[in-house]
Every structure is written in C-alpha cells, then in structure tokens.
Amino acid sequence: MASELVQSPEIQAYLDRISGLDQEGGDRRMKQILRRVVSDLFTTIDDFDVSAEEFWAALHFMQQGAPEFGLIAPGLGFDHFLDVRMDLADKKAGTTGGTPRTIEGPLYIPGAPIEKGRARLDDGEDTGEVLVMRGTVKDLNGKPVAGAIVDVWHANTKGGYSGFDPSQKPYNNRRRIETGADGSYVFRSVVPSGYSVPPQGSTDRLLQSVGRHGNRPAHIHFFVSAPGYRHLTTQINIDGDPYLHDDFAFATHNDLIPEVVRQEDPEQIRAEQLNGPFSQIDFDFTLQKAADAAEAELMARSRAPAPAGA
C-alpha cells in the first residue's frame, strides 16, 4: 500500500532532487533505480512508523561495516525525511511554534566545555574572520529561559571538525553555554566554511553517478535544552554561501538563515576587544514546552565518543 506522505507532491519532488532526476548529468538508469530504492525505504519508514531512534540504531549497525553510511544517509535525504515526519506529527497534534528543527549530522561530540553566558569557541589558531553570535533563549510567550544550555559546534575555515580532523585540538569550535537570568548567550569564534564529502569516497561516487555534488554550505549546529522544554536540534546557515540552497544534505531552512552583518563600528570593535571588523549574527532560539520527560532529552542515537582524557 502506497504511503500517502511519500506520494505527496512535496515528497515526490524531493525524491526527484535526491535522485538527480531534476537536473542534467549522471546516469539516468542509476537515477531511476536510486529513486525507487529511496522511495521504497521512505515508504517502509512511514508504513511501519519507524521512529528516528530505530532508524539511527539501524544506521549504526550498517556503519559498523561501511562507515560512510553516516554521510550517505543525509545525502539520500533520510535525515530530512525523518524531520518531515516529526514536523507532520507535531502539526497533527497541534504542537506549533518555536525554532524549526533540522538535521543533527554525524559530527557531534559530547562533553564540550561549559561556560556561563559567554564563550570563545575557537583556539585562536585559525586566521578566518572573527564571528560574534548572540541572542536569547526564550519560550513561546517570549519569556527568557534562564539556565538553558546552548550546545554549539561548527567547522573551521577549512571545513574540518575537531575530533574528526586530527590537525585540530580537542573541542575546538565546540562549547556549551549556559544562559543567564535574561536567557542570553554570546559566543566568539571564526566564520566557518562549508565542506564536501571525502573526494572519490563512497558517498562522492554515489552522488556523482546521479549528477549530484556532495557539498554543504557553511553552517553552525546547535542543541538547545532546558528543564521542562523540548530538546531542540537545529542549525543555522551562513547567508551568502554558494551552496546555501543547494545543500547535499537538504538541511537548509528559510527561517534558519539569519543576516550576517559585518560590524565596522569602532565602538563595537573595541567592545569586543578586537583590532578590526568582524561578522555578527543575532539569533534567538524559541523553545516549546515538553509534553513529557522524554521530549526534554537528547534523541538516542550512536554518536562519536568524547576525546580520551578531555
């Protein structure tokens, strides 16, 4: 029996994008086969109401034999499809509002240093443009959420993540920030770059076979949590990136593209104790109340371990 969701115009168009059938290039037969395989797996997920936790457990099993499944899954649209299903479930339940969710990706590492109110993410060795990002964590009524944890991680200017890139120190560009009484957070870092899947790796060869690329736009990941509130998994994209609306992982969300302001005001530069212009992003996170304790917890899935001795 065909899944009503998978047969919807939105998901059918999404399958065309995943398989490369919406563009020239690549092997047409491969595109058609890939579209059928992904469509059937989407249908299986929907027909059996496969939970996100069940999906990630199955993916971990496959990764033990083929590590690049962690990149193949978002590249074939599964991460975003799971978000679509959760968004639809929220809509049916009347649960609306708040900062949109989007995919976690495979590069989170637990246990980043925690600081109160303000943090510096980078270790000072990257010569990229300084970034200052700030905002407030609040509830649906606009009330600040004190004691919320903003867990943030991103790539360096070469597209590498600490813990996966051996040239970086542990927890570079990774911190947890506890909001103050006013719900505010601030961090200083460097403007990250996007990245691509490993050249000529399994994911790259698969995507090339259907005329697609394996590039992600520059982005910053977040977990935002607080007692009594739904755990939020999201990310923002850096406006102006050439792959902003052509993300191989389909994670771009229009409400998650804040303005990037190049701050050249001498007073603002001095206030940040810098010697020259910097990029600034203002972004507030809005959390929903949790219906139960499970909604306040981080989704269960296999993740990279914390660095030894960190």
C-alpha positions in Angstrom: 0.0 0.0 0.0 1.5 3.3 -1.1 2.3 5.8 1.7 0.2 8.9 1.4 3.1 11.0 2.6 5.5 9.6 0.1 3.0 10.0 -2.7 2.5 13.7 -1.8 3.7 16.2 -4.4 6.3 17.6 -1.9 8.0 14.2 -1.2 7.8 13.2 -4.9 9.6 16.4 -5.9 12.1 15.7 -3.0 12.8 12.3 -4.4 13.5 13.8 -7.8 16.1 16.1 -6.1 17.6 13.2 -4.2 18.0 11.0 -7.3 19.2 13.9 -9.5 16.2 13.4 -11.9 15.5 17.1 -11.7 18.8 18.0 -13.4 21.1 17.1 -16.2 24.1 14.9 -15.8 24.7 11.5 -14.4 23.4 8.1 -15.4 19.7 8.1 -16.0 19.2 4.4 -15.2 21.1 4.9 -11.9 18.9 7.9 -11.1 15.7 5.9 -11.7 17.0 2.9 -9.6 18.1 5.2 -6.8 14.8 7.0 -6.7 12.9 3.7 -6.4 15.2 2.4 -3.7 14.9 5.6 -1.6 11.2 5.9 -2.2 10.6 2.3 -1.1 12.7 2.9 2.1 10.8 6.1 2.8 7.5 4.1 2.4 8.8 1.4 4.8 9.6 4.1 7.4 6.2 5.6 7.1 4.1 2.4 6.8 5.8 0.9 9.9 6.0 4.2 11.7 9.7 3.7 12.2 10.9 6.1 14.9 14.0 8.2 14.5 15.7 6.2 17.3 15.0 3.0 15.4 16.4 4.4 12.2 19.6 5.6 13.8 20.1 2.2 15.5 19.8 0.5 12.1 22.2 3.0 10.5 24.7 2.4 13.3 24.6 -1.3 12.6 25.3 -0.7 8.9 28.1 1.9 9.7 30.0 -0.8 11.5 30.6 -2.4 8.2 30.6 0.7 6.0 31.5 3.9 7.9 30.3 6.3 5.2 26.7 5.4 5.8 26.7 8.4 8.1 27.2 10.6 5.0 25.1 8.5 2.6 22.0 8.8 4.9 21.8 12.6 4.7 22.9 12.6 1.1 20.0 10.4 0.2 17.6 12.5 2.2 16.8 10.3 5.1 17.8 12.8 7.8 15.5 15.4 6.4 12.7 12.9 5.8 12.7 12.0 9.5 12.3 15.7 10.3 9.4 16.0 7.8 7.6 13.1 9.6 8.2 14.7 13.0 7.0 18.1 11.8 3.8 16.5 10.4 3.3 14.6 13.7 3.6 18.0 15.6 1.1 19.6 13.2 -1.4 16.8 13.7 -1.0 17.1 17.5 -1.4 20.9 17.3 2.2 21.5 18.5 3.3 24.6 16.7 5.8 27.4 17.1 9.3 27.6 18.2 12.6 27.5 16.3 12.4 24.9 13.5 14.3 21.6 13.9 16.7 20.5 11.3 19.2 17.6 11.0 22.0 16.9 13.5 24.5 15.4 11.1 27.2 12.9 12.1 29.8 15.1 13.7 28.6 15.9 17.2 30.9 15.1 20.1 29.6 15.1 23.7 31.2 16.8 26.7 32.3 20.2 25.3 33.5 22.6 28.0 30.6 24.5 29.6 30.7 28.3 30.3 28.2 30.7 31.6 26.7 33.5 29.4 29.6 33.9 27.0 32.2 31.6 25.5 35.0 31.6 23.0 34.8 28.6 20.7 38.0 28.7 18.6 41.5 28.2 19.9 42.9 31.3 18.1 44.9 29.4 15.5 42.5 29.9 12.7 43.1 33.2 10.8 39.5 33.5 9.5 37.1 36.3 10.0 36.0 36.7 13.6 32.4 35.8 14.3 30.3 37.1 17.2 26.9 35.4 17.6 24.5 36.4 20.3 20.8 36.1 21.2 18.3 34.9 23.7 16.7 31.6 24.5 13.0 32.2 25.2 9.7 30.3 25.4 6.7 30.6 23.1 5.5 33.6 25.1 8.8 35.5 24.7 9.9 34.9 28.3 13.6 34.4 28.7 14.7 30.9 29.7 17.4 31.1 32.3 19.8 28.2 32.7 19.3 26.9 29.2 22.2 25.1 27.6 23.3 26.2 24.1 25.5 23.4 22.8 27.2 24.7 19.7 29.7 23.1 17.2 30.9 24.0 13.7 33.7 23.5 11.2 36.9 25.6 10.9 37.7 27.7 7.8 38.9 24.5 6.0 35.6 22.7 6.6 37.1 20.4 9.3 35.6 19.4 12.7 37.6 18.9 15.8 37.5 15.2 16.9 37.4 14.2 13.2 40.2 16.4 11.9 43.5 15.4 13.6 45.0 18.8 13.0 42.6 20.4 15.5 42.8 20.4 19.3 40.0 18.6 21.2 36.8 20.6 21.4 38.0 23.4 19.0 34.9 25.3 17.8 32.7 23.4 20.4 31.3 24.7 23.6 28.2 24.6 25.8 26.9 27.9 27.0 24.6 28.3 30.0 22.2 31.2 29.6 21.9 33.8 32.4 18.8 35.1 34.1 17.9 37.1 31.0 18.2 34.0 28.8 21.1 35.5 26.8 24.1 33.8 25.2 27.1 35.1 23.3 30.0 33.4 21.7 33.1 34.4 19.7 34.5 32.2 17.1 35.5 32.3 13.4 33.1 32.2 10.4 33.1 28.5 9.4 33.4 27.2 5.9 31.3 24.6 4.2 32.7 21.2 3.4 32.3 18.3 1.0 32.2 14.6 1.4 35.5 12.8 1.0 36.6 13.1 -2.7 36.2 9.8 -4.5 34.8 8.2 -1.4 31.7 6.0 -1.5 29.3 9.0 -0.9 31.0 11.1 -3.6 30.9 8.3 -6.1 27.3 7.6 -5.5 26.3 11.3 -5.8 28.4 11.8 -8.9 26.7 8.8 -10.5 23.4 10.6 -10.4 24.9 14.0 -11.4 24.9 15.5 -7.9 27.6 17.0 -5.7 28.5 16.4 -2.1 28.8 20.0 -0.7 27.3 21.5 2.3 27.0 25.3 2.8 28.7 26.9 5.9 26.6 26.3 8.9 26.6 26.1 12.7 25.0 23.3 14.7 23.1 23.7 18.0 21.4 21.6 20.6 19.3 23.9 22.9 17.9 22.4 26.1 16.4 23.4 29.4 14.4 21.6 32.1 10.8 21.3 31.1 11.3 22.2 27.5 11.6 20.2 24.3 15.2 19.4 23.3 15.9 21.4 20.1 18.2 20.1 17.4 18.9 22.7 14.8 21.5 24.6 12.8 21.8 28.0 11.1 23.3 28.6 7.6 25.7 31.4 6.8 24.0 33.7 4.3 25.8 34.2 1.1 27.3 30.7 0.8 27.2 29.5 -2.8 25.6 26.2 -1.7 23.0 27.9 0.7 20.0 26.5 -1.2 21.8 23.5 -2.8 22.9 21.5 0.3 23.6 17.9 -0.4 22.0 17.0 3.0 18.8 19.1 2.3 19.1 20.8 5.7 18.6 24.4 4.7 15.5 26.1 6.2 14.5 29.6 5.3 13.8 30.5 8.9 17.3 29.4 9.8 19.3 31.9 7.6 20.0 34.9 9.8 21.5 38.1 8.5 25.3 38.3 8.8 26.3 41.9 9.5 29.9 42.9 9.0 30.5 45.1 12.0 32.9 48.0 11.2 31.8 50.4 14.0 34.9 51.3 16.0 33.0 51.3 19.3 31.6 47.8 18.6 35.1 46.6 17.7 36.5 48.0 20.9 33.7 46.5 22.9 34.6 43.0 21.6 38.3 43.8 22.3 39.2 43.2 18.6 41.6 45.1 16.3 39.4 45.2 13.2 36.0 44.5 11.7 34.1 41.3 12.5 31.0 39.4 11.4 28.0 39.5 13.7 24.9 37.3 13.9 21.9 38.0 16.2 19.6 34.9 16.6 17.1 34.0 19.3 16.1 30.4 20.0 12.4 29.7 20.9 11.7 26.5 22.8 8.4 24.6 23.2 7.3 23.2 26.5 7.9 19.4 26.8 4.8 17.2 26.9 6.8 14.6 28.9 10.3 13.9 30.2 11.3 12.1 27.0 10.8 15.2 24.9 13.3 17.1 27.0 16.1 14.5 26.4 18.5 14.3 23.5 17.4 11.8 20.9 19.0 8.4 21.4 21.5 7.5 18.6 25.1 6.4 18.3 27.5 9.3 18.4 31.2 9.8 18.4 32.7 9.4 21.9 34.3 12.2 24.0 38.0 12.5 23.4 40.1 10.4 25.8 41.4 12.4 28.7 39.4 15.5 27.7 
